[in-house]
Amino acid sequence: MQCSSYLAIATEAARQFFHERLKLDGPFRYFFPSITIKSALAVPPAGTQVEIVTTMKFSSINTELLPAGVSEHDSAYLVHPTAMDTCIQLALIAAHKGSLKDLKKSFVPTSMTNVSLWSWANSDQMDRLTESKGKVFAKGAPFGQRVLVGHCQLFSSENKPLLEIETLECTQYAEALDELGTTDRHPYLRTIWKPDVEKIDANFAVDSLLDLIVHKYPSLDICEIFDNGSSISDELQTALDGGSSLHRYKSYTLHSLESELDLQPTRLKYDSFPGIKVQKINHDDDPEKKFHLVILTQPRVDEPTLRHCKDLLAEDGMILLHKSGSTSESIVAPLLPSQGLQIIRQDSTFFLIGSSTVSLPQAPREVVLVTRNRPTDFDFNVQKCLESTEVTTKLLSLQDTETDVKTGTTYVFIVESSGSLFHESLTEKELVNLQAIASGAQDILWATHGDLIAGGDPNAGLVVGLGRCLTTENPTLNFRTLDLDNRDPVQTAGNIKTVLNAVDKFGSGLDTEFMVKDSVFHVARLARDPLLDQFFVAGAEAEPNMVPYNKEERLRLAIERIGIFDTLYFKEDEHAPPLEPIEVEVEVKAIGLNMKDFATLQGTYNSDIIGLEGAGIVRKVGVDVTNVAVGDRVNWFGFGNFRTIERVDSRFLQKLRPEESFNEMACLMVPFLTAYYGLIHAAKLQRGETVLIHSGTGGTDILDHGTMDMSPFRRAASFVAMDLVLDAKHRPELVSSILSDIMQYYREGKIQLLPNIDVFPVSDISDAFKVFANQSRIGRVVVSFESETIRSVMKRKSTNFKSNGAYLLVGCLGGLGRCLARHMAEHGARHFIFLGRSGEDRPEAASMIRDFRNAGITMDVVKGSVVNLCDVQKAVELAGGPILGVVQGVMALDDRLFTGHNLESWEYAIRPKVTGTWNLHNAVAGHALDFFLMLGSTSAFYGFSTQSNYAAGNSFLEYFARFRQAQGLPATTISLTVVSEVGFGLLRTGVHTINEAGFIDLIDTAIAKAPPPSWKYDPLATTHIVTGLEPLQLSADIDIDSSRFWRQSRAGPVINAVLAKKSGDAVGGGKAKRSMLLSDIREMILEKFSQTFNVAVEDINPEAELVRFGMDSMIVTSLRTWCYKTFAVDIPTSDFMSLTLTAEWLAQNIFDARKG
């Protein structure tokens, strides 16, 4: 808005000026040939939020000419500043091709050229704006390293011009330092089912008791007792994900019973692990803290040690004793009875020891068995089995009219013993009776027989989403689900009794969702997928690293932070258009640095050209190229981009001889071309005339000076301006001829190479630019690509879509769907079939379809419903060949409390998800799909109030993916969080959003072949991706007491991350704060200052003001970035610019900040 306000002020000043001098009657145009906004780049105070870009998407939009809420006493404007701001921001979005997925940096307007505003008043008084619509048109494109150039127009509702900015320049705003990075990133979570350690039989073969314990109870207070002989702590931390924000413990304390043991190495080892403490303790000490789990890793054990372990235990606590030769069962078991302990279970590594006096819980005394119709033999047998365990039961049919719902009674639903209740069979009467029970009961257990964990009937999963919402809508309701892999009434009754007997151990909250497979109870937890994390990091903009240099890879130079040459790196070069007829493709061997390259990367000059000269080997030639051939050694002058494989105009190439070195020839052209062209062609130098050659004129630009000294003109001196780039564009034949002359003069000995050529391998390119920046440098600087390594970021390739088949997208003509379709088209898809209720009715959808068709992409649109099998079959038939992929993105909402639904409103959100997905599955059965992607929502996971039917449909999708995978068919379901820039936003507390780029990365991840599971027991967990719960992005302000989700065990280790953030113990930004002494920090700072100022460390007094070494803005920015990356501490720019800044002051402040 700052720029818009300047423009509004300028317009008002012009209006007052002209209206005082001219009689204006009718339309009038205000024209500003040039506006420069320098103060727009002023750095705001620390903590100030700068919002630059809105979320509009297209290069033409409608806008309000008068924003809502403007006071009638507000100033009058020709164009309101907010409307101007919309025009400017639309140009920014247009520069990103209407998509925000690549807009990762902020830009502010810095100059405007040829600005026009129109007044359509019929008098010399400005009319007050009224509420009306206007139309904005804009275009834009990037220019150079940090500039966007745009053009925008604003028209009234009568199509009268109001504002035009012919050339708008926007400059990149300095980015914040606290980027997320790629360390400790877990953007995509899994829902993993594992055996319930409390309910497994003693004979069940367990691979890892510790894994099952922390899966069931991920928020335990754990104590490990170790000594110098213990060597398994690292193994324990691996099992507990100790170094991750998703660690599977609440706190972890390492106790040593050895008084002489030095604990400092252990403290340093685990210093970056959240929630870990290391301390000594004596046998006789009275422990201040009690623990849920004590892990004993000592090689020997005795009664005092066991007694001490028991004293450390909280109520119902357990001991995990490591097995060894001296801790076998025959040795350990006799020691336990005297302590009131016993061995409960064991695996190959540990004994699990607990209290020998365990009180068995009592099941409810009164249970109502809810059946669907008249009781069947199955129902009677379940009742009989329950009553044999002294439980009073009563049978109730959903067909009955039930009005007397007892709050103290447990209602057990066995209505799905022979099939799904909710899939196209629920009646109005059944719904009404179900609503009555759900609103009056306090305890409900719902049994299904879908074998969901193994990919059985996904219809059984509908009730899971319903139950989550019911517990949100009715806080007193305890709603549990139990899915079984069989329909045996005896096993069903026994499993029901097990769930009813469950107790809340450790106060961690009762599990509410159970599955039984092969007689083993399983519980689910949110968990990270290490391989999925690696897949994400591989595709993220990771930290640049030194990697082996492959000359076949297309890379180009980039810079993370303009002006800081330490942040130079190479990234993938995606620009590879067809070779022009006169172009040559060259494998670069060396590039000579010039002032324009330096100034562009420093930020003092804007250019889209980096690398004016170089040398290399020809790889390809255009059809009209005759002067060079493939394999020739060449040097060139031209419009480079500092690429490893460059495109060059063949007219600016010169063939090299075998003895002519790449490094020398890469820096020959520009200086002699400048001298030859400037003196002979531009200045018309004649014999006998005098020339002043000033050292270091490469950085001098006449345009930087607002006024010129006129005195030289008295002597008839001439000033001639020249620009080699412009001359090469407009007079290529002349420049080509001069380049040929230069090579001839060099070979004849008339000119010689410049002395003092400093050559740097491309791996040291930062040092090359730093040397170039040295004002005392004389000579040339060359970057050689004859290097074994290069500093590079290799981004994972986006998914490539095939062009020899069709992709069926359902419900994908809204914001998210159009975003997805654009991405697919950009990466190879050439035939889309859209099925949706609106068809091409929406202007945005019609516009996209029209653009795709103009680009030669086949677009078939079926206006219909996925619920209608005929519409689905019609869409499939339009493929005319193979269907390669399906996206089920349909969404329907009818928000109301569950008790407020009738059958029609209930099924409004259910049928598109359930019936529609079955229709798609059946219709494409004959096609070999690459993917079958279903877009769900986090609403199913959270159980948001008023969305019971929508949540039920989404939970069905989760289990439908398991169903297809179990049959060997591709399928993935995404529980999608809010997408902040496109799509339908479900604004709820507790989750974080993702942007359009994050959505595209998520789609690529979901479509790619899932990595094999790194866990046991639940291989089909790879079919489901949960988003919106990445610890690094969750807020510490989440009210975990206001949502049932955060109080349920299935949240898993995510709750530990939230609690750590609330307590301030979280390791944020992916930067673990390793413990450092003040002296260590001081030493590192002095070493950095020594490198920065080229002064010996011993010559820097830590107490001396640094200003005496010469601090400028570039050095300040470089040091600030280094401090953050090295110490994870952000020191304000103003502190670095202080005249009193010393190394000692900086070290002390960093040390204090790290202590917290």
Secondary structure, 3 states (H helix, E strand, C coil): CHHHHHHHHHHHHHHHHHHHHCCCCCCEEEEEEEEECCHHHCCCCCCCCCCCCCCCCCCEEEEECCCCCCCCCCCCCCCCHHHHHHHHHHHHHHHCCCCCCCCCCCEEEEEEEEEEEEECCCCCCCCCCCCCEEEEEEEEEEECCCEEEEEEEEECCCCCEEEEEEEEEEEECCCCCCCCCCCCCCCCEEEEEEECCCCCCCCCCCCCHHHHHHHHCCCCEEEEEECCCCCCHHHHHHHCCCCCCCCCCCEEEEEECCCCCCCHHHHHHCCCCCCEEEEECCCCCCCCCCEEEEEECCCCCCHHHHHHHHHHEEEEEEEEEECCCCCCHHHHHHHCHHHCEEEEEECCCEEEEEECCCCCCCCCCEEEEEECCCCCHHHHHHHHHHHCCCCEEEEEECCCCCCCCCCCCEEEECCCCCCCCCCCCCCHHHHHHHHHHHHHCCEEEEEECCCHHHCCCHHHHHHHHHHHHHHHHCCCCEEEEEECCCCCHHHHHHHHHHHHCCCCHHHCCCCCEEEEECCEEEEEEEEECHHHHHHHHHHCCCCCEEEECCCCCCEEEEECCCCCHHHEEEEECCCCCCCCCCEEEEEEEEEECCHHHHHHHHCCCCCCCECCEEEEEEEEECCCCCCCCCCCEEEEECCCECECEEEEEHHHEEECCCCCCHHHHCCCHHHHHHHHHHHHHHCCCCCCCCCCCCCCHHHCCHHHCCCCCCHHHHCCCCCCCCCHHHHHHHCHHHHHHHHHHHHHHHHCCCCCCCCCEEEEEHHHHHHHHHHHHCCCCCCEEEEECCCCEEEEECCCCCCCCCCCCEEEEECCCCHHHHHHHHHHHHCCCCEEEEEECCCCCCHHHHHHHHHHHHCCCEEEEEECCCCCHHHHHHHHHCCCCCEEEEEECCCCCCCCCHHHCCHHHHHHHHHHHHHHHHHHHHHCCCCCCCEEEEEEEHHHHHCCCCCHHHHHHHHHHHHHHHHHHHCCCCCEEEEECCECCCCCCCCCCCCCCECHHHHHHHHHHHHCCCCCCCCCCCHHHHHEEECCCCHHHCCCCCCCCCCCHHHCHHHCCHHHHHHHHHHCCCCCCCCCCCCCCHHHHHHHHHHHHHHHHCCCHHHCCCCCEHHHHCCCHHHHHHHHHHHHHHHCCCCCHHHHCCCCCEHHHHHHHHHHHHHC
